């Protein structure tokens, strides 16, 4: 009788563990689902909180002219102008006003295409970054598909605000909140910024993530330190 009770208890424990594990894996498509065993809280941010200004090209150019940044033209100009217009329109609600990041997903993954702009000095630091495997199913190095849907393994376009840091599967990592209709599920999908050994400067083609902004492990801590706590990231194509 004691043996049967013990066996029953073990089976119940194993069943509970399986259910809990399956539930966790269903809630996000990326590797980094939990923080110290706790599920990541859903984002309270939305596109209505951070609207994209409806401006003409001339109005955007006038705003951009007030920001003395990227003197060497490293960042794709149209993307940077849009990012600055968004930053300027929402400045009162943006907590980290020191840096602005543009990700140009139209470029090949072997090229520098994540640009961290210092809004104080104007300097730009370029980096390589991976895109999602679902965005590049043929593994060509070019992202051609983008999604906001769970389990798509695709990157998402739009404006993000950086959240909190945490220690996950890839070590020090950074939560992202999507504030565009095209990336509003970023936190729920556990699309984050982290380092990965399949991404490094000099590769002809980077490896692919599950939708995260994966950086070289040698770069990620410095980048995360700059961007954490409410900085704007604009991913475009």
C-alpha positions in Angstrom: 0.0 0.0 0.0 2.8 2.4 0.9 4.6 1.5 -2.4 1.4 2.2 -4.4 0.9 5.6 -2.6 4.5 6.5 -3.3 4.2 5.6 -6.9 1.0 7.5 -7.3 2.6 10.6 -5.8 5.5 10.4 -8.1 3.3 10.1 -11.2 1.2 13.1 -10.1 4.4 15.1 -9.6 5.7 14.2 -13.0 2.4 15.0 -14.6 2.3 18.4 -13.0 5.8 19.2 -14.1 5.0 18.2 -17.6 1.9 20.4 -17.7 3.8 23.3 -16.3 6.7 22.9 -18.7 4.4 22.6 -21.7 2.4 25.7 -20.6 5.6 27.7 -20.4 6.9 26.6 -23.8 3.5 27.5 -25.4 3.6 31.1 -24.1 6.6 32.3 -26.1 8.5 31.4 -29.1 12.0 32.4 -28.0 14.3 30.7 -25.6 14.1 33.4 -22.9 10.7 32.8 -21.4 11.2 33.3 -17.7 13.1 35.4 -15.2 14.3 33.5 -12.2 11.5 31.0 -12.7 8.8 33.7 -13.1 6.9 34.3 -16.3 7.6 37.7 -17.9 4.8 40.1 -17.2 2.8 41.4 -20.2 3.6 44.8 -21.5 1.4 47.7 -20.5 2.7 49.7 -23.4 0.7 50.1 -26.6 0.8 52.0 -29.9 -1.8 54.4 -28.6 0.6 55.4 -25.8 3.4 56.2 -28.3 1.8 57.4 -31.6 3.7 57.8 -34.8 3.4 61.5 -35.8 1.6 62.1 -39.1 4.2 64.5 -40.6 5.2 65.6 -44.1 8.7 65.0 -45.3 9.5 68.7 -44.8 8.2 68.6 -41.2 10.3 65.5 -40.5 13.4 67.2 -42.0 12.9 70.3 -39.9 12.8 68.2 -36.7 15.8 66.1 -37.8 17.8 69.3 -38.4 17.5 70.1 -34.7 19.4 67.0 -33.8 23.2 67.1 -34.5 23.7 63.4 -35.0 25.3 61.0 -37.4 27.6 63.5 -39.2 29.1 60.8 -41.4 25.8 59.5 -42.6 26.3 56.0 -41.3 22.7 55.2 -40.6 20.2 55.0 -43.5 18.9 58.5 -43.7 15.2 57.9 -44.2 15.0 55.4 -41.3 16.9 57.7 -39.0 14.7 60.7 -39.9 11.6 58.6 -39.0 13.1 57.4 -35.8 14.0 60.9 -34.7 10.5 62.1 -35.5 9.0 59.4 -33.4 11.5 60.1 -30.6 10.8 63.9 -30.7 7.0 63.4 -30.7 7.1 61.0 -27.7 10.1 62.5 -25.8 8.1 63.3 -22.6 7.2 59.6 -22.3 10.7 58.2 -23.2 12.8 57.5 -20.1 16.2 56.8 -21.7 16.9 59.8 -23.9 20.6 59.1 -24.3 20.5 56.7 -27.2 18.4 55.9 -30.3 18.8 52.7 -32.2 17.9 51.9 -35.9 17.9 48.4 -37.3 18.0 48.1 -41.1 16.6 44.7 -41.9 16.9 45.3 -45.6 20.6 44.7 -45.3 22.3 41.3 -45.5 23.0 39.8 -42.0 26.8 39.8 -42.7 26.7 43.6 -42.8 26.5 46.1 -39.9 22.8 46.9 -39.7 22.1 47.8 -36.0 23.1 51.4 -35.3 23.3 52.8 -31.8 23.1 56.6 -32.0 24.4 58.7 -29.1 22.0 61.6 -28.9 24.4 63.6 -26.8 27.6 63.4 -28.9 25.9 62.4 -32.3 28.3 59.4 -32.7 27.1 56.2 -34.2 28.2 52.7 -33.2 27.3 50.0 -35.8 26.8 46.3 -35.0 25.9 43.1 -36.8 22.6 41.5 -35.6 20.7 38.4 -36.4 17.1 38.1 -37.6 14.5 35.4 -37.1 14.7 32.1 -38.8 11.1 32.5 -40.0 12.1 35.8 -41.6 14.7 34.0 -43.7 13.4 30.4 -44.3 16.0 29.8 -47.0 18.8 31.0 -44.8 20.0 33.4 -47.5 21.1 36.1 -45.0 18.2 38.4 -46.1 15.1 38.9 -44.0 12.1 39.0 -46.3 9.2 38.1 -44.0 8.1 39.8 -40.7 5.4 38.8 -38.2 3.9 39.7 -34.9 2.5 36.2 -34.4 3.5 33.7 -31.8 5.6 30.7 -33.0 6.4 32.4 -36.3 10.1 32.7 -35.4 10.0 35.9 -37.5 11.4 39.3 -36.6 9.0 42.2 -36.1 9.2 45.6 -37.6 8.3 48.8 -35.8 9.1 50.9 -32.8 10.3 49.3 -29.5 11.0 50.6 -26.1 13.6 48.8 -24.1 12.6 47.3 -20.8 14.4 45.6 -17.9 17.5 43.4 -18.0 17.5 39.8 -16.7 19.8 36.8 -16.7 18.5 34.2 -19.1 19.6 31.3 -21.2 21.9 33.7 -23.1 23.2 35.5 -20.0 22.5 39.2 -19.6 19.6 40.1 -21.8 17.2 42.9 -22.4 13.4 42.9 -22.5 11.7 44.7 -25.4 8.2 46.2 -25.5 6.7 46.7 -29.0 4.7 49.9 -29.3 3.7 49.5 -33.0 0.8 47.3 -34.2 3.4 45.3 -36.1 5.4 44.3 -33.0 2.9 44.7 -30.1 3.3 41.0 -29.1 7.1 41.3 -28.6 7.1 40.8 -24.8 4.5 38.0 -24.9 6.6 36.3 -27.6 9.8 36.9 -25.5 11.4 38.7 -28.3 14.4 40.3 -26.6 18.0 41.5 -27.1 20.6 39.0 -26.2 24.1 37.8 -27.2 24.7 34.6 -29.3 27.7 32.7 -30.4 26.2 32.4 -33.9 26.6 36.1 -34.4 30.0 37.8 -34.8 31.7 40.6 -36.7 33.4 39.3 -39.9 31.0 36.4 -40.6 29.9 36.3 -44.2 26.4 35.4 -42.9 25.1 35.4 -39.3 23.1 32.6 -37.7 19.4 33.1 -37.1 17.4 33.7 -33.9 13.8 32.9 -33.1 12.9 36.5 -33.7 15.2 38.2 -31.2 17.8 40.9 -31.8 20.8 38.7 -31.2 24.2 40.4 -31.0 27.8 39.2 -30.8 28.4 38.1 -27.2 31.4 40.5 -27.2 29.1 43.5 -27.8 25.9 42.7 -26.1 26.7 43.8 -22.5 28.0 47.3 -23.6 25.0 47.8 -25.9 22.5 46.6 -23.3 24.0 48.9 -20.7 23.4 51.9 -23.0 19.9 51.0 -24.1 18.2 49.5 -21.0 15.5 51.4 -19.3 13.3 52.9 -22.0 15.4 53.7 -25.1 13.8 53.7 -28.6 14.7 51.0 -31.1 13.3 51.3 -34.6 13.4 48.2 -36.8 12.6 48.8 -40.4 13.0 47.3 -43.9 
